[in-house]
Structure formats: structure tokens, C-alpha cells
Amino acid sequence: MFKKLYNSGITWTVRKSVDTSILDNLFSRLESHEMYPELALVKDNNVRSAFFFTTGCAAHHEVFVKRYKCRGIKDILKHMFVPSKAVSEWRNLKKFYDRQLPCPEPLAFSEKKTLGILRDSCLITEVVLSAVPLNEYVKNMPVGLQKKKV
């Protein structure tokens, strides 16, 4: 169901149905996304950047890409002991998907490491255009369903 492959100096875990050409130089394309019209920036903050990526591939014409940033020594030390955000989200999405719970299909993830130190990580999922971000959903919940702040 999944395969590991080495692409542009990075090891990826990829669902077998994914056309692996979408991974070619993906990290470098994400870093200079302004130069690539197929990458539409959705969100960018100090933790992650999120993109819609029009791949041109038949099976997964558009995907959602999250690139998690390693913010310095604190993150470096942390990820020596705990999985990266990309791996954690991959595992959770895979569990939900395998249990047929509504969620985007996890397609691929990667961690970019140098001498065992996490430098960058990335998660690719299917696009769910009708999805509402959780923070927006909670903010817009009816008052009776919201948890009261003490």
C-alpha cells in the first residue's frame, strides 16, 4: 500500500497510487513557491506553510501540501525524541482513513534530516475543498454547544 523512495536527496513514504514525479524537487519548489504557478500558498506562519498543488497527474490532480518548519535549537532537540509534526499527522490521518472516518487521504510524507537532525518535513494529502478548518468550525459553533470558559 505504501512504498519508500529516495527522491532529490530525501526519503519519502508514499502511497503506491501516487505518481512520484510530483515529489521531484518539491522542497526547493516550496521554498521559492512564487516562481511556480502550480503552487498556491494558503497559509504561511512560523510553524508551517500550506499549499494547494496542481500536479497535472490524473490520479491526484490537486493535492494539499504542508511544509513544517524547523524553528531552531528547541525544535531540533525536541524532534530528536518525538516524531516530527509531519509524521504525527501522517500517522493520525492514516488511522482515521483506515477506519473509514472522514478525513483527507494521506498520500506522502518526508523528513529532511542532516546527520539525524530534522531540518524540514512535509506532508501531502488529498484536497478536501469543502473542509472547514477546525478553529473556524469551533468559533462558529452554536453557543449551546461551545464549552464554557471558566
N, C-alpha and C positions, 0 to 999 in steps of 0.2 A: 504494500500500500504506500510506503514511503521509501525514498532512496537517499543516500548521502552522496554528495558530489562536491568536487573541488572546482571552483569557478573564480577566475581572476584573483587567485591567492586566498580565497575564502571558502571555508567548508559550509555547505548548505544542507539542510534536511528539507526534502521536497516531496510533496505528494506526487505519485507516479503520473497522474493525469496532467501535470503542469508542463508546458513547453519551457524547457530550461533556458531557452535563448533570452527570456525576459530577465534572467539574472546577470547577463553579460554586463560587466562594469556598473552594476546597479549602485553600489556605494558612491562611486565617483560621480555618477549622474545625479544622485540625490544631493550631493554636496554643491553641485552647480546646476540645480534644477531649473533655474531661469533660462538656461540655454536649450532646454528640452521641452518642446510644446506638449509632448505626451504625458508630462508630469504636471499635475495641477496641485499646488500647495493648498491644503485645507487648514492646517494648524501648525504653528511653529512657536515653541517656548523653550525654556532652558532644559526641559526634560526630554521632549520628543518633537519630531516633525512628522506630520501626517500628509499623505498624498493620495490622490486618485491617479492611477497609472493606466493609460490606454495602451495596452500591449500590442494590439493588432493580431493577436492569436485567436483562433476560432474558439477554443475551449474556454478560455478566460480572457475575454476581450478587454475587460476593465477589472482592475484589482485595487485593493486598498493597501497601502504600504505605510508602516510605522517604522521610523528610524529613531531608536533610543540613543540618547547622547550620554557619553561617559563624562561627568562634570568635574572630575578631578580626583584627588587622592582619596577622598571619602568614598566615592563610588568604586574606585579601584580596589580598595581594601574590602569593602562590602561584598563585591562580586567575586572575591577570592573564596568566599564561604557560602554565599547564597546565589541561586541562579539569576541570570540577567532578567530584566523585565520582558524581553522578547521570549525567552524560554518559558518563563512563568505563564505568560499569556498564551503561548502556544499550547502548553500542557492543559491549561484550563479550557481553552476553546476545543481542543481535541476531545477532552472528556465530555463536554456538552454535546459536541457534534456526534460522537459515538453513541451517546444516549438519546440521540434524535431530539434534543432540545433546540429551540430556535436560536440560532447564532450563525455568524458568518463562518463559512468553511475555511479552516486553516489550510493554507496552501504551501507555505515555506517559511523557514526562519534561518537566521545565521547569527553567529557571534564572530566578530573580528577580534582576534587576540594576537598579542605580541609577547612572546616568552611567557605565555599563560596569563597575561594581564589583559582584561577586557578593554578594548578600545572603542568598540562600536557594536551595535546589534540591530537586527532588522526583523520584522515580522510582515508577512504578506498574507492577506486573507481575501476572500471574495468580497465584492462590493454589495452592500445592502442599502440601496438608495433610500428606502422608506424608513430607515432606522432613525430613532431619536436618541441623541446622546443621553446617558443615564442622568447626568447632572441637570439637564434641561427637563427631563421627564419628572424627576423628583421635585424640582422647583415649580412645575406646573400641575402637580397633583392636587386634587380637591382637598380643601382644608381638613376635612374629617379624616382623610387617610394619611395625612402627614404626621410624623412623630413630633410631639410637642417638645420644644426646647425648655430645659429647666434652668 
